[in-house]
Structure formats: C-alpha cells, structure tokens
Amino acid sequence: MKKISSLFILLFLLSCFLVFSADKAKAAPSVSAYHMVTNDPTPLIKGTISGVISSAEISVTINGIDGIEYSLDSVNNGDWSITFASALDPGYYYTAEITATEEGEDSTFAYIYVDEDYPFEFYYTSEGEDFEFSSVTFSEEYSYDSEDGDFSLLFPSGTVVTTTEEGGTFDLTEWYAEIVDPNNERIILKLRFGIPDNDLTFSSHNVTITFHVGAEYNDQILNIFSRNDGDNDEGWDPMEIDCTVIGGSCSFDVSHASYFAISQYTSIAETEEEENDDEDENEKASISSWKAYKYEDQTSKLCKDKLKLEIKGKHFDGDAEVKIGNHEAFSVDKKSSKKIVAKFCMNKLLDNQASRKRTVSVTNPHTDKEKADKKINLNNIGYNMSAEDFNPQTVEGIKNIQKALISLSFLDKQYITGFYGPLTTNAVMEFQKQNGISQTGYVGPLTKAKLEEKIK
C-alpha cells in the first residue's frame, strides 16, 4: 500500500513539474529578427519566435519613430512577419527593435537599409555590430533575374557569404551583379558580381549562376572561366566544370564571387581577340539575324515600355549606331564583334502610325550602312515570357497574361491592371476559342503553353 501511495505522489509531483515547465515556456518567448536590404519603403519584417503556444504581442520601434503595436493571432511554424505600416525614407540605415511579450518578454534588433533604386532584396543574419560584417547568412532562398535577361543568380537558404580578408568587412548594401562587355568574341557572356574590393566565398551552399545564352547554343557543352576582381583580362582560369545548354540557358554552381565567363572555346586569352578586332577595323557591319521583344521598366519615368533588339552578324564596332527606321537606340551594348544588343523606347518607335514596318540598320563609324534583309513589324513584337510567367493567382502573373493578350490583339493596352475581371476573362475565352482550347476563361496549363507559343 505504501508503494502505491509513493508512486501516486511521484506522479502528482511530475505532473506539477510539467505544468510549471509549460507555463514557464509560455512566459518566456524567444524572438529573433532578420536584417534586410530592400527597395520597399514599407518592408516586410521577418523573424522567428519560440516558447509561444498561441499568440504574442510584437512591438516594433525604428530609429525613434513611434512604436507600433502588433498582435499575432498565430505563429506559423515558429515564423512571424509584419509589414511596417509607415513608409521609411529611402537611402537610410535603420535599426528596428523588436520586442515579443507573452507574460514574459524578449527583445532583439534588426538592421534595415531602404533604397528604392536598389535592385535586390536580401534577408540575412549576422554577428557583430553596425552594418559592416565579415560574414552574413542568407535567411531564405533568394533569386535575382537581371533586367536585360542575360543571367540569373540563386542563393539557397542558409548560404554563408564570407570575406576572405582576415579581419576584413563588407557592406551588403553595396552588392552588385552586372553583365560586362566581353570585348572578346570568344566570350559569349561575361558576368561580374559581388562587393567592390572584396573577395567573397560561399559556404554551406554554392550559389547557382544561370547564363541565358540563347537557343542557338542548345545541347552544346560550354566552358566556364573565372578570374579575380583585380586581375586583368589575361587572368582567366578555366573552372573544372562545364555547362550543357538546355532551353537556351546554362546553369552552374560557384563557391566564390568574381568575374565569370562562358565560352565555346577552351581558352579565351584576350590577345587572340585583339588580333581579330584589328581585322574588323573599318569593316562594314554585316547582319545575319535579329530578334526582338518588349519589356517593362518600372524604374523609368519617361519610358516604361521598351524594346530589346539582339542582332547577330560580324564586324560590329563598339561605337556602332543601331536604328529601327529613323529612331536611334538609346543604348547599344556590344557583346562581341558578332553580337550587339540595342534598346529602344516603344513609344518613340510608334510615334509614326502610318507604317509600323521599319528597317533595322547597324552603321559602323566611317563605313556604309548595313540593312537587314527583312523589316521589323512592331505589331508582332511580344514580351519575353514563358508559360510559368502566366500565373492567374498573382498580380504579376495576371499582368503577364494581360500583356500577352494585348500583344496578340485580344485586349486593349489600358487593361494591364493585375485584376482578373470580366474583360480579361472574355479575352481569354476568345483566345481559347481561336486556338481550339475549351473556353473556360481560366488560364490553365494548355492555355499557358499556347500563350507562350503565340508570343514568341
């Protein structure tokens, strides 16, 4: 009997301990927040929280701005997020203090940098003070697509970025990624990314680079080269990887940031290209083919609708003039002596409504003009989009659907709204009718594939 009584007492004490422990856990939330650089003046602040069973009060104070109280109804797998309600002034560093309260209290801080012209948005964690770090960790997967469509970057969640200089620091707000003029016809595309004057390495996960080289390289195995930021163009080293082009794109993983180049050749010594350039001096430009597509530039106040024209041939000079009809390109980028990319403002191209068929021309300095065999029909220029861009569940996806329908004359231009209303539904149904697809008015897999086919 005494043994039974003793067992009962032990069970009672254990249950009291468990209840006390649960109350203690509830009373002591542990909160963390991610640092960020962003172009959004009302950013989404994110973090993790533990020790919370159902809800918590979150208080956010940013650099003396009045604190705003938020109440979380629930926590999603230990993650919390809050959209800051008041717009922050761009071009400044902010420190946000985050306090979680549920009977007990815990607080942390996050660095926030806001710049509306900054092309990236990173969430990261770090150790240390201020905004300069020797190492940061990407808190979630981050992908970046360049505006010109030449490359993409993918940072897996958990990627650690570290400077190789002992005791050195870097500022993530200075991150850049850009295509560089290769000035070497052995190079198809050349990318420089990282932080100025810093040699960076990636650990835990490699970063994936995708070069969008074009369908003409499909099924080819291309070679990858790299060199350090301070080296000259003689310093290219072949990497022990190659890259097979599928669907016009070629992806490979890297463990460091620097210059990268992709080529059909096993050597891309710059001296060989200089000899070829000498032969091309004062040569008349020769056009073999070209392709064009429209794109939107929301950062431009004067010209949001633009056209990108990729021209292939030979003898292209770095100072070549590119025109469609009488309209000169506002930007000309010589990728090599065999490829040139020009950009135009669509509104200016369409000023003359009498005829939208124009001649493409490239003129080198001190030479005669070279004309393409065919004229470009501006009515037939579509957006550079694929089936995966036509998501009827997101605002951006709906806008892409509307752009495609407009380019195919099923919808008027003013209806790029991001709202899937009756006009868009009817336009989709008409498109489906003319292409032998069941007229549901909804953009499913078959309609997505047909839209991609028609706008190419």
Disulfide bonds with the S-S distance in Angstrom:
Cys243-Cys250 1.76
Cys303-Cys345 2.21
